[in-house]
Amino acid sequence: MNHAFTILLLAILLLITGCQAEPGEQQTATTSKTVETYDSTASKFTDSQQDEKLKAAKIRKIREFRFIYAGSISELIPNTEVSIWLPVATDTHEQQILNREINVPGQYVIGKEENFGNTILHFSATANKEGEVPFEIVYHISRKESLRDEEEELVEVEAELFKTGTSFVPTDKKLSVDVLGGIKLADHTLTAGRQIYDAVNKRMRYDKPEGKAWGRGDSVWACGNGFGNCTDFHSLFISVCREQQIPARFEIGFPIPPQHGSGAVNGYHCWAKFAADNKWIPVDISEADKDPTLTDYYYGNLTANRITFTTGRDLTLNPAQQNGPVNFLVYPYVEVGGKVHTTFRKHFQYEDVH
């Protein structure tokens, strides 16, 4: 046995047995800790804590808050009879209505809109001496973040309904040609949806210049002008999806400021969902346009900072209105003598519970 081999053998024995304290010496206690290492080839942590990290990352963010849907129908002639319809927020895949308090003058009825199942409150009232009719619904809501792989299941009977065109979201204008250009859509719908999402985002910019016809959710107008608000972004997305025989639906409600606390909510917000792998995949393209760092997030995910009120377009209310289909319902819909009255004062507010 040569000298080098002897040294190697002794080193191996020391590694196996560990270093022992000499008799008469005090052995120092040591504290062990896990050292986190990263495997760049596998793109994942290799320590024993990785499973817990993944579980923690998938926990939904839940927000509990009150939302006050309030205001007054205004600029009416005093003592005028007014017919008023209000959208009513209900339980959805992402939200739970924990409590609801309704304060409107006189009696009201709550019914369901037939085509999409939206819940609608209707009442008639007389304008006061200031020419106004007040209304208030106070909600206590629990809203969860919508995450990939945990989406709402597609109900098969909805598929055809959400492939059908509407007044401002047609399916016969060949908008796909302009939006997609030479892009060949993938066979897998989930990938094709991302291609449409990116193409709409590239074509559109979020802008609301005074005097322009943004905000109607007119997909033909949006395609031709290349700007608008959330309704314009998502109407164009829905039109292109439906032209490709992909069911897609419109959802509208209100954004809740990300800062916890309380305050005013100035206006509505909308988003879209499309069908892939028997699930409803959410997208929020206008928010992705505002913050490009969240482009990947808003394909398949939605924050909990929102409340849904209604789904769909070209609505026939319950009881039916006299003046034709309603484009979308998020603000009060009002008729005076069978004619639409659009003036009202907003007083929408939120207050976090925790």
Secondary structure, DSSP 4 states (H G I P E B T S, - for coil): --HHHHHHHHHHHHHHH-PPPPTTPPPPP----PPP-EETTTTEE-STTHHHHHHHHTPPPEEEEEEEEEEEE-SPPTT-EEEEEEEE----SSEEEEEEEEE-SS-EEEEE-TTT--EEEEEEEE--TTS-EEEEEEEEEEEE-B-TTSPEEPPTTHHHHTTS--SSS-SSS-HHHHHHTTPPPPSSHHHHHHHHHHHHHHH-EE---TTS-TTS--HHHHHHH-EE-HHHHHHHHHHHHHHTT--EEEEEEEE--SSSSEEE--S-EEEEEEEETTEEEEE-HHHHHH-GGGTTTTBT-B-SSEEEEEE-SSB--SSPPSS--BS--SS-EEEETTEEE--EEE--EEEE--
